[in-house]
Amino acid sequence: MAGKIWQPTRRDAKDLERFIRKGTVVYTISETAKKYVATALYEPEYYVPHEFTHRAPFTGHWMTGHKSAWGLLSTEGAVYELQPKGMYRVGDPGPSCLDEFDLAQVRGAGRAQGWRSVI
């Protein structure tokens, strides 16, 4: 992956703060998705885009939502300048698993059994 990668250190936090301008988008890899989405059908790594839109009123640091660049590094880990390749965005739908199954069988199985037979 080309582009700058900032690690959660004081030196990189200062460098990220100097790099940011209004509208700058940086990316992190979601740790929560690694814990809860790791299955055979879906990839465990998802990226999250963060856009710096405003400055904090008291400190003057650039903010993405409610986090500053320092806060983003300390809570999310490494921050990437470019979008990670081969990963899905955390809010996008993943690959369809219905390609592996016959859609008619999936729809018909629930109707044939009925909900009362499951209980």
Secondary structure, DSSP 8 states (H G I E B T S, - for coil): --S-EE-SSHHHHHHHHHH--TT-EEEEE-HHHHHH--SSSS-S-EEEEEE--EE-TTT--EEETTEEHHHHHHHH--EESS--TT-EETTS----STTSS-HHHHHHHHHHHHHHHH-
